[in-house]
Amino acid sequence: MAKRKIWDKKGTAKLDPTVENYNAGEDIIYDQQMILSDVEGSWGYGKMLRRHGILNDKDIKDLKKGLDEITKLYKAGKFKLKVEDEDCHTKIEDYLTKNHGEIGKKIHTARSRNDQVLVTMRLFMKDKLKDMKKHGKVLVEDIITTAKKYEFLPMPGYTHMQKAMPTSVGTWLAAFAESLMDDLRILTCINDTLVDQNPLGTGAGFGSPFDFDRDKLSKDLGFARTQNNVIYCHNSRGRIEGMVLEACVQIMLSLNRLACDLLFFTTQEFRLFTIPNSIATGSSIMPQKKNFDVAELIRGRTATVIACKSEMTMNILNKVSGYHRDGQEMKRPLFLGLRYTKMSLEVMSIIIKNLIPNEERLLEEMSPELFSAHKAFELVKKGSSFRDAYIEVGSNLDKIKINKSNIVKMLKESKHQGGTGNLQLGKLKSELKKI
């Protein structure tokens, strides 16, 4: 027997199964992951209804019992959505009605699935961003630790894809620590300023004839503030999710550059770093191959996350104010972007902790001309103008002599903030704790 829809007033609607599957078939895959967030939103909303006399003490007791049951069933893998459920919001309401009677019929008072999905998504995103931030900070910590280990291990620096100046493995790695810290600041700002505001209580997008204290509801749900205008709450769907994906894009761009560097420096022509067997794969046909697939996938999945952000933007383009059903299509790019970004942070931590610099090869690549600018600066310190020193050194490149000890000595001469001789890794660690 077909399940009666909550919007079916007479109990006679018979939705074509192909249409029903098209409407909800994929959407329930994402809603399945948001059940606990919807439970959280329903409990906060129930407490607000109790404060305003719409629910009584028995109702609120039944609500708590029912939501606790749903939570327990969900964690046991026994609360699963089916296409006929349409979404997680309806599934929860149906469960409450069937198992606890009146509370299931009352809980939707002045509430729409429109504002339910808004608050459920906000709670879900808050949780995911908190988790992503944790993994991001772990990666930065791993990078700083590895940078300290190889602080003065020389390596060539490149501009225009050509050898340019001497640098160090520590300096190279610390650059990515700072890049990711900026990314985490962006993520934090987006989460704290945009995501952490409560849209619940706006109904279908035009309010309701109740004097609800939405600020108290926001506190109950753990939001920093209440999103005010009832229409804008719904118009902001996709905009805020898009900004969350923008934070993901920035993280992935940092990881992409690091992955590209690693792929470049681990080629057989360079061999500046060794790929350990624990993070490498092989070929099905070429016995000698050792492939850095994980770095290539980080590179490729950056494009996917950028595409997710673009898809989100396209979804909200050319829509008039109000709720639109195709807003559910935002879940796919959001969930994928969040998942790929978190996974990429996790695997990059593993890569960094297993990174093996080839000291001998790194020193071999420290060819004398890399130190041309340093030699020019030595003449400047003795009184020469920089341009005269530039010409003098440039005309006598074959006379530049270097060895391991004076390479490190020259690296340590850059004592300004952020230079190879003063990476301020301790300061980075302190700043990381404040993010």
N, C-alpha and C positions, 0 to 999 in steps of 0.2 A: 504493500500500500504506500502510495506517495506521501511524503511528509508535507503537512500543511505549513505554508509560509506565514511568518508573522504579519506580513502585509496583506494576506488573503482574508478579506473581511467576511466573505460568505462561505469559504471552504470549498469553492468550486473551481479554483484556478488549476489548470493543468499545463505546466510549462513544458514546452517541447524539450526532450532530454538533450538534444544536440545544442539547443540554445542555452539550456541550464549549464551544461558542461563548459560551453564557451564563456559564459558569464563568470563562473566561479571555479572551474576545474583547476586552473593554475594558481589562482589567488589563495585557495585554502592551503597550498603548500607553504606560503609565506605566513599566513595567519596562524598556522600551527605553531610557529616559532614565537608568536606574540601572545599566546594564551595567558601566561603569567602576568604580563604587563596589563592585559585587559582585566584580569582578576584584581590587580592592584587598583586600577581605575574604578572598577565597580565597587570595591570596598570603600574607597574615599567618597564616591558619589552617594553610596548608601548612608554613610554617616551624615552627609549634608542633608539628605532627605529626612533623616531622623531629627536633626536640629530644627527643621522647619515643620515638623509635625506630620509629614506625609507618611513616614514609617513609624510604627510603634516599637516598644521594647522587644516584643516577640519577633517582629519582622527583622529587626537588626540582629537578633540572636540567630534566627534562621539563616539570614544572609551570611553571617560569619561561618556558620556550620557548613553551608553549601559551598562557599568559596574555598574553605579549607579542604573539603572533599575533592573539589575539582583540582586543587593544587596537588593533593596527594595522588590522585589518579593520573594527572599529567606527568608527574615525576616518575611514576611507575610505567609510563608508556601506554596507558589505558584510556586516555582522553584524546581521541583522534577525530579530526574533522572529516566529514564526507561531503561530497558535492552538494547534496540536498540541504546541508547545514547553511550554505551560502558563505558564512564567515564565522570567525571566532566569537563575535559579539552575540550572534543569534544562538550559537551552540551553548554558550554559558547561560543565556536567558532560558533556553529550553530545559536545560538540566535543572535549574533552580525551580522552574514551574512544575516539572514532573516529580521532583523529589522533595520539594519544600513548599509547594502550593502558592499561596498568595504573594509571597515575596517575589517570586519570579514574574508575576503580573504587575507588580508595583515598581520594580527597580528601574523600569524604563521611563518613568514619569519625567516629562520635560527633557528627556534625553533622546538624542537621535544617534543612529549609527554614524552619522556624519561627524558629530563631535566626539563620539567614542573612538573612531579610528584616529582622529587627530591626537587625542591624549594618549592612546595606546602607542602610537608611533613615537610620540615625544618621550614617553617612559622607556620604550624600547631603545631609542637612540641614546638617551642618557646612559643607560646601562652599557651599551656597546662602546660608546666613546670613552667611558671610564675604563673599560677593559682594554681598549686600544691604547689609551694613554699609558697604562701600566706596562704593556708590552713595548711601547715606544721608549719609555724611560729605561727599561731593562737593556734595550739595544744600545742606547746612548751610553749607558754605564759600561757595557761590554766594549764599545768602541774606545772610550776614554782609557779603560784599563789596558787595552791592546796598544793604544797610542803611547801610553807611558812606557810600556815594555820595549817599544821600538822607537823611542823618542828621538834618538840621534843616529838611527840607522839610515845612511844616505840613500837617496833615490833621485833620479832625474825628474825635473819638472818640465812640463810641455806647454808650449803655446803654438797655435796654428798646426797642431799635430807634429811639431818638431821639437827636439830637445832645446830647452831655453835656459834654465837656471837650476842650480842644485837645491834640493829640498830634502825632506826626511820622511820616512814611513810614518813617523809620529805626526808630522804636520799634515800629511795627506789624510790620515785617518781623522785627526781632530777637526778637519774641515767638515767632515760629514757629521760629526757629533754636534757641531754648532748648527749645521743646516737642519738636522732633525729636531734640535731644540727649538728653532724658530717654527718648524712645522707643528710641534706640540703646543707652542704658544698660540698658534692660529687655531688649532683644534680646541684648546681650552677656551679661547675667546668666543668661538662659535657656540660651544656647548653652554658656557655660562651666560652669554648674552642673548642667544637666540633660542636654543633648544630648551633651556631651563625656564620656560614660561608655560603656564597652564591655559589651554583653550577650552577645557571642559566647562559645561554650563551654558554654552552658546546655542544648544539645540541644533536645529537643522541649518543654522547660520543666521538666524534672525531673532535670537533670544526667546524668552518665554515669559508668561505673565505671573512670575513668581519673584519674590524679593530675596533671591538666593545670595548668600554671602560667599561669593566666589573666591575672595581672598583667603577665607578660612579653609575653603576646599583646596586651594593651592598649597597651603601649609600642610594640610593632612596628606597630600600626595607628594610632599617633599619638593615642590617647585619653588624657585627663588622669587617668582613674581607671577601675576595674573596677566595673561594676554587680554587686552581690554575689548576692543571693538569686535562685535559679534560677526560682522561680515569679514573683517580682515583676518580673523582667526582662520576662517576657511580659505580665504584667498592666499594665505601664507603657506598653505600646503603645497609642497613642491619647491617653494622658495627656500624654506628652512632645510628641507631634505637636500636641496641642491647645494647649500652652503656646507652641510655635513660632508657631501661628496667632494666639495672643493677642498676641504681639509684632507680628505683621503688622497686627492690628486697631488697636493703639495708633498705629502709624505712619500707617495709613490715616485714622484719626480726626483726626490733625494735618493731613494733606493735605486732608481733607474740609473742615475749617474754613477753611483757606487758600483752597481752591477756591471755597467759598461766598462768602467775602469778595470774591474777585476777580470773581465773577459779579455780585455786588451793586454793587460800585464801578465796574463797566464798563458798566452799563446806560446807556441814552441819557439817562435822568433824572439820573444822577450824573455820568458821564463823568470820574471822577477819574483813570482810567487808560485808555490806548488799547490796543486789541488789535492787535498787528502782523499784517500779512497772512500772515507765516510760521507763525503758530499759529492762524489763524482759518479758518473755512469759510464757505460761502455757502448761499443757498437755491436750490432748483430752480425756484421760481416767483416769488419776490420779489426783484427786482434789487437792492434797496437793502440786503438783509440781510448782516450780518457776525456770524457766530455763534462763540461761544467753546466749541465742542464739547468740546475736550480737558478743560476744567475741569468740564464737566457729566459727562463720563465718569468722571473721578476721583471726583466726588460719588457717582455710581451704583455704581461698583466698590467703594466703601467698604462699601456694603450687601452686595455679593457676598462680600467677605472676611469680614464679620461672619457671614454665613450659612454660610460654610465652617467657621468656628470652631464654630458651633452644630451643624452636621452631624457634626463630629468628636466633639463631646460626646455627641450622640445615639447615635453608633455604639457607644460603650463602655458606654452605660447598660444596666443589668440583665443584665450578662454574668457568669457564674460564672468562677472562676479558670481560667486556661489559655488555650491558643491557640484562635482561632475563625477560620474561613475568611472570614467577612464582614469581617474586619479589613482585607482588601484594598480594601474600599470607602473606607478612609481616604485612600488615595492621591489620589483625585480631588480632594477639597477641599483637601488639603495642597498638591498641585502647583498648583492654580488660585490658591489664596491667595498662595503664594510668587511666582507669576508676575505676578499683578496688582499686588502690592505693589512688586516691583522695577520693573516698567514705569511705575508711577505716580511713583516716585521719579525715574526718568529724565526723564519728560516735565515734571515740575514744575521740574526744573533748567533745562530749555529755556524754560519760561514765565518764570521769575524773571530769567533773563539777557536776555530780550526785553521785560521789563516797561517801559512808558513812562508815567511819571506826567505828568498834565496840570497843570503848575504853576499856570497861570492859573485853572483851574477849582478847584483845591485851595484857592487863596487866596480865591476867591469864596465858598467854602463855610465859611470861617472867620468866621462871623457873631459879632457882639459878645457875645451872651449866653453863648457858649462860655467866656468869660473871667470869668464871674460869680464862681466860686470863687476864682480868682486875685485878683480885686479885693477879695473878702472877706478873703483872707489878708494883703493889703497893709494893711488896716485893723487886723488882729490884730497885725501887726508894729509898728504905731504905738501899741499899748496897748489896743485894743478887745477885748472878749470875742468869741469866734467867733460866738455866737448873735446878739449885737447887730449884728455886722458882716454876718451872713447876712441879717438883716431889712433893714438899711440898703441893701445892694446889691440885694436882691430887690425893694425898693420903687422902685428907680431904674435899672432895666435899660436904659432908653432913653438914659441918660447915659454908658454905657460906650463909649469911643472906642478904636479900634484901627487899626493900620496894619502893613505887612509887617515893618518893623524892630522894632516893639515886640512883635509876635507871636513872632518868633524869640528876642528877649530874654527873654520870659516862659518860653518853652520851655527855655531854658538855665538858668533859675533852679532847675529841679528837678535839683539836683546830687547827690541821694542815689543810692545804688546802684540801677541799673536805671531811673532816671528819664530823662526826655527829654534832660536835660542831661548825663547820665552813663550811657550805655548799656553801657559797659565791653565794647565789641566785641573789643578786644584780649584781654581775659580770656576771652571766649567761645572765641576761636580757640585759646588755650592749652589750655583745657579739652577742646576737641574733639580735640586731638592725643592726649590721655590716654585717650580712649574706645577 
